[in-house]
Amino acid sequence: MLAEKRKLGKPEISALLNFNREYQNRTLEYFAKIKIDFDEANPGLSFPGLFAEVDSISGRVRPLDKQRAWSWGDCRALGIWSYLLAKNAMPALELKISGRNIRLDEFFTDYCDKISRALLERYDINGGYFPFLVDIRTNKASDDPRNIKVAKGKYDPSHVFAASGFMQYGILKEDDSLIGFGLSLMDESLKCGESFQNIDHITKKILPQRGEGFLMVCVGAMIDSLKCAQAPQIPQKTRDCLARLIPGAVRVSQYILDKFSNPETGEFWELNDDKDRPFVDTCGGVICDPGHSAEAAGFFAELTDFIDDKSLRTDLVERLLKIIGFVSKFGYSKMNLLYKAVDLKTGNGVFDRISEDGKKYRTAPWWNLSELAAASVKLHQISGDEDSLSSYVKARNSLYSFYPNELIGGLMVQTLDADTGVPLPFNPATGNLDPMHSQRSREREIEALQLLQENLP
């Protein structure tokens, strides 16, 4: 646990950096282990992407006939692992895992190559899109009721994650054709999002309301790629190529802040009606997703590093500090867990999931706290704001107090009951273990802490 601080000194920062890097490496070792174990148990079967078909509560691998590949997870793995490799944050650790000798950076370089090949094949054989769920033997869209059908120009977030994954992988490989492919996917995603033609992954339809989520994820994809291109060995021509993303990221960020947040209170909501007013649901509520609020604030805070206009940077940071402050004050349950959904009208957590026996739950997914911690420490690093440091401490302590699971190598249980802290068998979006949210947000936390450390007297 990290005690409440007015500032972080050298001993605290050093301890946090060591903890985070060791934890990052531990999770990488676990992803390597489950991949190696799958390959050993299934000779002759090449899993077409990230293997992470593990229940986050029990740690048990799903039966082979129940396993699927998830395009979200595949693209997220390709992106975050390419990023770690590009910035030389993937250690050259020599390990023995399940009887096999590996070097971690070489293992994940090979893993990214395999995921990329599987995704490119998937895109081709499925008619130019990345199915939400994929059959592991054919790499085609799975015949599964959970799957999402899309049409040209009407995408689910798989398309955005693919854009990010291929841009970052192309940067790592210094392959202009892969970068170009990622950029074209990004252009298609932005066009889809800005016309509100994206497919919601829960309803599997185009929402009648205007949502911020798809566009916000687009900004995240652009930021991930811009940051990847800053790795020391990346050629300047590649950075110049990726710089074309900056105007779009600024435009969409300002749109989201203008249309989906209150500049005075920091309130941030999910949906607008067709007149761009906060959407009031059938229960009379206006839904805020604290995790999306934190995620947006983190993306936009990282974007300030790419903005030359000082006035614009200042305005952005002021808005983001209010959003983080609002989430930290109103987003938590009495158990000190961050709700998936809060009603801005009442300030209460919203019952967002129903079990098979009809019981309602207010849930707390693992990823929202990791995103809040990363956004808060980044804003503290940018501004020196003490309240954002308090937000960082609170989010980080809650995350590591409730979610790590030894049965999955220290990775996080996906969903808890926000009111009791009991693990729930609900998948936030995809059923596999997600490689991105915790690793990406932890890496951003590391980067912000390093900058704080560099600026200490």
N, C-alpha and C positions, 0 to 999 in steps of 0.2 A: 504494500500500500504506500502511496505517495502522500505525505502530509501536505496540508494546505500551505501554499507558499505565496509570498508577495513577489518573489523573484526566484529564479533558479540560479544557483551558484555552480562553480566548477565541479564539486563532488557530486551534486545531484544530477547534473547533465551527463557526467561521465558514467554514473551508475545506470541512468536511463538508456544511454547509447549502448552500453554493454548488454543490458537486459534485452533490448529490442533486437540487436543483431543476433544474439544467441537464439532468441525466440524465432526470428525469421529463418535462421538456418535449420532450426528444429522442424519447422513446418515443411521446409523443402525436403528434408530427409524423409519425412512421413510420406509425402507425395511420391518420392522415389520408391519407397518401400512398397506401397500398395500397387504401383505399376509393375515392379519386379515380381511381386507375389502373383499378380494376375497372369503375367506372361508365363511364369513357371507352372501355374495351375492349368493353363489353357494353351498348350503347345499347338502351333499351327493356326491359332486365331489371333489376328492383329486387330486390337481395339482401335477403331477409327477416330482417335482423338484423345482427349484427357480421360484417363481412367480414374474415376472418383465415385464409383457407385457404392458408397458406404453410408450406412445409417449414422447420423451424427450423434445419436444418443447411445446406442448399443455398441457402435464400432463394428458391426457385422457387415460383411460384404453381401450385397443382394444376390439372390440366386441368378444364375446365368440367364435363364429365360425371362427374368424381370429387368435385366440390365438394358440401358439405353445410352447412347451418346447425346449430350446436350450441347447445342451450338453455343449457347451462352458460355458454358464452362470452357469449351474448347477455345473459343476466341479470347476469353479473359485470360486463360492460361498462356496462350501464345503471346498476348500483350505484356502481362506483368513479368513473365520469365524473360522475354526479349529485353525488356527494360532493365531488369537486374543484370543480365549478361552484358548489355551495351555499356552500362555505367560501372562495370567490373565489381558489382556488389554480390555476384554469385561466387561463393568461395571455391577455391581449388582444393577442397577437402577430400582426402582419400579415405574412403569408408568401406566397411564390409557390411552389406545389407542383405539379409536373407541368404547368406552364403556367397554373395557375389561381390567382388571388389569393383568399386566405381570411384571416379573422381567427380564430385558434384557438378562442377561447371561443365564438364564434358558430357555428363549424363543429360543435363537439361538443354544443352545445345542440340544434342541428338533428338531429345524429346520434342523440342520446338520444330525441328525439321520434319518429324513424323506428323505432328499435328497440322503443320502447314500443308503438307501433301494431302492429308485426309480432307482438310477443309476445301482445298482447291478442287479435288475430285468431287466432293459433295456439292459444291456450287454448280459444277458442270452437269452432273447426272440428275440434279433436281431442277434444272431449267432456270438457273440464274438466281438462286436464293439459298439461304442457310436455314433448313428446317429447325424448328424449336427442339424437336425430339427426333432421334435418328436410330434406325435399326443398326445394330453393331455388326451384322454380317454383310449387309448390302450397302451401307452408307447412304441409304435412301430414307426419305421421310417415313417415320415409324407409323404403322397403323395403330394409333393409340388415341383415345379420346382426349388426352391432355394436349395433343399436338395443336399447332396453330397454322392455319392455312392462310397464305398471303397471295397477293396479286402484284403485278409489276407496279412499282411506285407506292405500294401500300405494305409497309414492313413492320415487323415486330422488332424489339431491341436487339435481336441477333444480328441484324444488319449493321447496327451501330458498333457493337462489340467486334464484329468482323473488320470494320473499317479501322478501328483502333489496333486490333491485333496485327493486321497486315501492314499498317504503317510502321508500327514498332519493329516487327520482324524484318521488314524491308530496310529499316534504318540499321538494325543490327547486322544484316547481311550486306549492307551497302548495295542493295539491288533496286535500281530505279523502277523496274517494271512492277515489283511488289509494292513499292511506295505508291506508284501511280494507281495500282489497283485499289489500295486502301483509300487513296484520295477520291477516287471515283465513287466508291461505296459511301464515303463521307458526304460527297455532294448529293447523292441520291437520298441519303438519310436526312440531310438538312431540308431538302425540297419536300420530302414526305412530312417531316415534323412541322415545318413552317406553314404547311397547308392543312395540318391536323388530320392527316390521312393515315396515321400510324395505328397499328393493331394493338389493342390492350392485351397484355398477356394473361389477364385474369378472365375478362369477359370474352376474349378471342374475337372481338369486334372493334370497329371504329367507334370510339365513344361519342355520344351526342354532344358532350361538353368539350371545352378546350382545356387540355391538360398541359402541365409544365414538365412532366416527368421525362418524356421522350426527348424533348429539346434539351433538358438539363443533362441527360446522359450524352447527348451529342457534344455538348461543351466539354464534358469529362473526357470523351474520346479525343477531342482536339487537344486538350491540355496534356493528356498522357503522351500523345505523339510529339507535341512541342517539347516537352520535358525530355523525352527520350533522345531527341535530336541534339540536346545540349551536352550529351556525353563527350568527354574530352577528345576522343579519337575520331569523332564523326566529322566528315569533311564539311567545309563551309557551304559548298553548293547544296548539300542535303539540307542544312539548316535554312538556307535561303528558299529552297523548294517548300519546306514545311511552313515557312513564315506566311504563306498565303492563307493559312488557317486562322491567323490572329484576327483579321477584321470580322470574320464570321463568328468567332467565339465572343468577341466584344459585343457585336450586334445582338446575338441571342441572349447573352448574359443580361444586357441592359433591358431587353424585352421582358425577360422573366422577372427581373426585379421591378420593372414598371407595372407589370400586369398581375403579378402573383404575390406581392409583398406590400406591407405597410411601412413606409419609410420612417414613421414616427415610433411605432411600437415594435417593429421587427417581426410581426406576424407574417407567416408565409403559408400559403394554402395551395392545394393540389389542383383545383378545377375552377374554371370560369364558365359563365353562361355565354350565350352568343352575343351579348352586349359587353363582354369583358368585365362583368361584375362577379365577385366571389359566388360560386355556385352553392345554393342552399339545397340540401338534400331533403328527402321525404320526411326525415325526422326533425327538420328545421335546423340542422347543423351545417357548419362549414368545416371541412376536414383539412387538418394540417397533418402531414407526415413528418414527424421530427427528424427522422433519418434523412429524408429527401431534403429537408431544410438545411441540415448540417452538410450533406453531400454537396448541395449547390454552393453553400458558403465556402466550402473547401476548394471546389473547382474555381470559383471566381477569385478567391484569395490567391491561388497559384497563378491565375491569369495576370494578376497585377505585375508579376515579374516580367511580362512581355509587353507591357503598355508603357509608352514613352511619356504620354500626357500626364503630368504630375497632378493636375486638378482632377482628372478622371480617376486616377489611382486613389486619391484622397477620398473622393466621394464614394467609390466602391467600398473602401475599407470601412468607412463610417456606417454604410448600410449593412455590411456583413457583420460587424460587431454587434449591431442591434439584433440581427437574426440569431446569432449564436447566444446572445444574452437571453432572448426570448425562449429559445429551445431549452436552455439550461435551467431556466426558472419554471417553465410550465410543461415541459415534455416528460418529466419523470413521474413514475408511480410512487406510492408510499414505500415500496420495496427498493426504491432507488434504481429502477430499471426504466429504460427509455421506451415509451409506448410506440407501437407502430402507427397509431392514429389518435389524434386529439381533436376534440370539437372546439373551435375557436369561440363559439358562442357561449359555451359553459365552462371551458377550461378543463373539462373532464376527459379521461381516456375513453376511447370508443371500443365497443365490442366488435372486433373485426373478423373473427373466425368462429365457426360453429362446428363442433365435432359430429361424428356420425350419430351419436345418441341425442343430439339436439342441444348440447350444452354450449353456451356462449363464452368466449374468452377474449380478453384484452391481451394481445400478444406483445412480445418484446424481442424482435430479431437481433441477432448478434451484430450484424453489420452496422447498425445505426450508431452504436457507441464508438466503434472503431473510426467511423467517418467523423463523428463529432470530436473525438480526441485529436485527430489529425488537423481538422479545420481550426480548432481552438488554438493549438500550439503554433500553427502557421500564422494565424492572426496576431497572436502574442509576439511572435518573432518580427512581424512586419511593423507592429504599432507600439509594442511595449505595454499594451493594455493589461491591467491587473485582473480585471473581471474575466477576460478570455483565458488567462492562466488558471483561474479558479475553475472555469468550465473544463479545461483540459484535465486538471487533477480529478475532478468529479467523474468525468466520462471514463478516464483511464482506470480509476479505481473500481468503478462499477463493472467495466468490461472484464477485468482480470479476477474480480471477486466471484463472478457468477458463471462465466461461459466456458473456460478451458476444460477440456475433457481428455484425461489420460488415455482413454480407450481409442482415441483418434490422434495420438501423438501430440496432444496439447492444442490441436485445432479446436474451434468453438462449436458448442452445441448450437444448432441453427435457430431454434425458437424456444423462448421461455414464456410461461404465464407471467405477465407483468405484475400481477397482484400477489402471486405466491412464490415466484422464482422456480416453479416446477417445470422441468423440460416437457415440451409438447411435441407431438408427432406431426407437426405442420411444416411443410417446406415453404420458405418465403417466396421463392419463385421456381427454382430448379431443385430436383431431388438429389443431385450429387453434391459432394463437398465442393465448395466454391474456392478456387485458388486466388481470387483477386482481391476482394474487399479488404480482408485483414492484411494481406501482404502489401497491397498498394498503399493503404492508409498508414501502415506501420513504417513503410519506407519513406513516406512523406513526413511522418513524425520524426524519423531519424534525420532527414534533411533539414528540417526546421531546427532541431536541437543542435545540429552541427553548426548552423549559421549563428545561433545564439552563443554557442561556445566560442566561435571565432571572434565575436564582438565583445567578449568579456575582457575587462582590463587585466 
